[in-house]
Amino acid sequence: MEHNSDDNSEISDSEIDEHEDKIYARLMSGDLKANNGESYSCPFCSGKNKKDYSIHNLLEHASGVGAAPNRPAKDKATHRALAKYLKNGLSESLEPQSQLIAVEPQPLQNRNDKYVWPWMGVVANVPTEWKDGRQIGESGNRLKEKLSRFSPLKVIPLWTFRGHTGNAIVEFARDWNGFRNALAFEKYFEAEGCGRNDWKQKQNQGPKLFGWVARAEDHSSPGLIGDHLRKNADLKTINDLENEGTHKDNKLVANLANQIEVKNQYLQELEFRYKETAVSLEKMMAQRQQLVQAYNEEIRKMQQLAHRHSQKIIDENQNLRSELESKISELNARSKQFDDLSEKSDYERRDLEQEKQKDASKSNHLKLATVQQQRANEDVLRLVGDQRREKQAALNKILKLEQQLEAKQMLELEIQQLKGKLEVMKHMPGHEDSESMNKINKLSEELQDKMDELDAMESLNQTLVIKESKSSTELQEARKELENGLLDLSGGQAHIGIKRMGELDVKAFSNACRRKLSEEDAEVTAAILCSKWEAEIRNPEWHPFRVVMVGGKHKEIIDADDAKLQELKEEHGEEIYSLVTKALREINEHSASTRYQVGELWNFREERKASLKEAVQCVLRRWRSNKRKR
């Protein structure tokens, strides 16, 4: 029968095993057939180039298609089922004179019969021959192939010091399928007339194999068969095995129930922890909300306070402006009154004219005072802003200078305020009276005192600057002499010395070149490279740097995309590239404008700049050492 499946749809890789079992069941039931008399054909390749196979060739065809990675999942499943069927159902026994026939075991008559457990069978009359002084017979694998229809796990031939005894033990699976295979094994040999009773009655009956299921009689029998069975198996009835299976199932169910209980307790514990965590999280969120609200309330209060303070200043200015405007209005009224009386007499008219001029002058003075007041306020506000910015910029300076700067700013602010007040007093009407003059004189004296204090502070600052400059000059001269002295003392193992910043290390170049070249070529190449790249480094027109922002500040770093540096790295490697970029960074840091190599006190042990203190200590140590040697 050819393969005519109603379901022609493809299957996925995960469904291969399920589809394979379905096809295998149809092959076992005869719904699908692979043999046509003496030849075999593939029932799943009917729509292709169908041809006849031998059983071995058909098995190879089915195994190859089932294992092919590029075939559809459905083809692989069907051909795997065919291969399994051919191996377990239609493969011929290698015994030339006999074909194994499936015999279904009959129902058990007595469930209390004792069988050897694990299930075992006995094979007798295995053909042997005398060779090289001992009996030689078929191996266990050969016998297993012959009995493959019954799915044995292992076939163990029994040997003595004389060789093969002609007997073998067949081991079956420990489950009920293994028991059914063992009974089928026994029924087959009984149907062939080669069972236990036949072996007892007709020993040495030709080359036929005899076989039966091992029972209590075999287990207690003397000889190799009984010894092997007693050593490797026990006797049990079917009822014993069923009771053991029931006990194991009950124990398994109890263990599973216990595990479920433990899992449920653990789940409850997790739920409790989750609820605790959720409550704690809610408390934390509530506290956070309270903190946020308190913070917002504090910010709101601060904003309201600032707003009230600003409004107070605006209101004060508005009051001053209103007061000035009222005085101007009063003066205008008096001027009008003077105009009405101007007609009385010429004398009075001249007096009135003079009064009018005085009033006009006072009015102008008031206007000028208003303007001066506004300017003074603006100057005060500007100075306050400058003071805040200067104080913010000076936070990182030395405390003494910061205090002096703040005192100076306060003096300037007071001076500006005094100047503003003095200007206002000068332009206020009635400043000729003694009280006003006293106030003006007092303000002038206070202003002069502040100016004198400011001059004294500036003089002190200038003196400190001169002293600092002189000290810095003396320190530089001492540092220069120390550097010259270290140059004269160069050599030995001192770790403090003079390093020429931006100078290439010829020894490091030679070591790098030796890894690729011979000794002589390395020396020559290193000298040429050093000379070439020292000239490039001193060239002020070549600037392989780019500016980046680091911590809010501009910083120059090596431009890795520079054409010359890329060519150097590709041609001579990472080590020489690192030496050149290191020299570039040094020359850019210490002599960026001239590109000249400069000497620098250097700690060669820690690869950093040496302090003046370290250099002096080094010179003293060497001086003391030389003194002791003398």
Disulfide bonds with the S-S distance in Angstrom:
none
